[in-house]
Amino acid sequence: MSSNGRGPSIDRWGGIDRPYTPADLERLRGSVQVEHTLARLGAERLWQLLHSEPYVAALGAMTGGQAVQMVKAGLKAIYLSGWQVAADANLNGHTYPDQSLYAANSAPALVRRLNNALLRADQIEHGEGQNGTHWLAPILADAEAGFGGPLNAFELMKSMIEAGAAGVHFEDQLASEKKCGHLGGKVLVPTSQFIRTLVAARLAADVLGVPTVLVARTDALSATLLTSDVDPADAEFVTGERTPEGFFRIRAGLESAIARSLAYAPYADLIWFETSTPDLGEAREFAQAVHERFPGKLFAYNCSPSFNWRKHLDDAEIASFRETLAELGYRYQFVTLAGFHSLNAGMFELARGYAEQGMPAYVELQEREFALEEHGYTATRHQREVGAGYFDRVLEAVSGGQSSTLALKGSTEEAQFTASH
């Protein structure tokens, strides 16, 4: 199964190569085809947004509540960061650095948690007779380096789809040595090995019958180590030196990132090269090099909290950063660790005020919530926000409207809070 060799357009499969056959898929699917509705709807919407919006802006969500507030505030997509999963949202219940130390099913579990929160928000609003929000914002999820070889990538991609992910990204680091893109010590796998990872992920999506958006990320801009020199595609970057662990030292830089991205482009829907600074010149050079071979190829860009933004850009450049990137083809733009920084800064600010001032600090927060209601914020009424009214409707349906134990009726929320203050 092959393509015409051009970059992706509104044609969903333009520019995508599959080195396997329909017969391969038939053998792998089994006799029962399970429908993955959330993943399919999300993938279709994400692809449509990528081709109808100037760019798709997303923030990294750590909790279901954050996902709901992102959509309520107007974002049309959500990013799920492996860094945030490692830091404070993994099934191990530990705080980890971004080094693939957590259980491999943690990210799919968080995808499911975010989707469940969005579904509840949809149920609440629908039950109140409001239907103006597209709650199921497509989630692009981080599969890191795949937590192993192609079979691990195949299974992880399936788990992501089963949880409802719209898109998934993989990176070309060695899974057992995986590091955050902004840490040192990164080890790349050979170009051909990562292509097998991408093919395995695409195969999983095809087996499940979902047009999942697949993103290929390279860390070659700053990675200085390679597992093996077996691939001729990597030869020009190998220095000949070896490390005590047996890794090959390689020449990092934009040239290497471009070479790898050109190799990955036929197998992925979007390309992402991890950067060290918000450098528009670098982004332009990368985009032009890829578009010479793959016209129209779409890119993703990490607007990272690891950058000291004001150190590199002035206010005008920061203000126009997204639009400039979009003109170059960077159509999915996201702040990976937005949830982590927002959660921690917000709680520190409240806790510091509460420790020093007492109740006035909390009342100040509540007043800010009241002020946000004119912009669509509703979490001031926290009982309603998590579905107390929805489950009152369940009880009414069960009791034929005769229940005397409804939760919101007679509650302090009903007595003291209204939709607007």
Stockholm file with secondary structure:
# STOCKHOLM 1.0

chainA/1-421         MSSNGRGPSIDRWGGIDRPYTPADLERLRGSVQVEHTLARLGAERLWQLLHSEPYVAALGAMTGGQAVQMVKAGLKAIYLSGWQVAADANLNGHTYPDQSLYAANSAPALVRRLNNALLRADQIEHGEGQNGTHWLAPILADAEAGFGGPLNAFELMKSMIEAGAAGVHFEDQLASEKKCGHLGGKVLVPTSQFIRTLVAARLAADVLGVPTVLVARTDALSATLLTSDVDPADAEFVTGERTPEGFFRIRAGLESAIARSLAYAPYADLIWFETSTPDLGEAREFAQAVHERFPGKLFAYNCSPSFNWRKHLDDAEIASFRETLAELGYRYQFVTLAGFHSLNAGMFELARGYAEQGMPAYVELQEREFALEEHGYTATRHQREVGAGYFDRVLEAVSGGQSSTLALKGSTEEAQFTASH
#=GR chainA/1-421 SS CCCCSSCCCSSTTTTCCCSSCHHHHHHHHCSCCCCCHHHHHHHHHHHHHHHHSSCEEEEBCCSHHHHHHHHHTTCSCEEECHHHHHHHCCTTCCCCCSSSCSCTTHHHHHHHHHHHHHHHHHHHHHHTTCCCCCCCCCEEEECTTTTSSHHHHHHHHHHHHHHTCSEEEEESBCGGGCCCTTSSCCEECCHHHHHHHHHHHHHHHHHHTCCCEEEEEECTTTCCEESCSCCGGGGGGEEEEECTTSCEEECCSHHHHHHHHHHHGGGCSEEEECCSSCCHHHHHHHHHHHHHHSTTCEEEEECCTTSCHHHHCCHHHHHTHHHHHHHTTEEEEEETTHHHHHHHHHHHHHHHHHHHHCHHHHHHHHHHHHHHGGGTCCTTSHHHHTTHHHHHHHHHHHHTTCCSCCSSTTCHHHHHCCSCC
#=GC SS_cons         CCCCSSCCCSSTTTTCCCSSCHHHHHHHHCSCCCCCHHHHHHHHHHHHHHHHSSCEEEEBCCSHHHHHHHHHTTCSCEEECHHHHHHHCCTTCCCCCSSSCSCTTHHHHHHHHHHHHHHHHHHHHHHTTCCCCCCCCCEEEECTTTTSSHHHHHHHHHHHHHHTCSEEEEESBCGGGCCCTTSSCCEECCHHHHHHHHHHHHHHHHHHTCCCEEEEEECTTTCCEESCSCCGGGGGGEEEEECTTSCEEECCSHHHHHHHHHHHGGGCSEEEECCSSCCHHHHHHHHHHHHHHSTTCEEEEECCTTSCHHHHCCHHHHHTHHHHHHHTTEEEEEETTHHHHHHHHHHHHHHHHHHHHCHHHHHHHHHHHHHHGGGTCCTTSHHHHTTHHHHHHHHHHHHTTCCSCCSSTTCHHHHHCCSCC
//
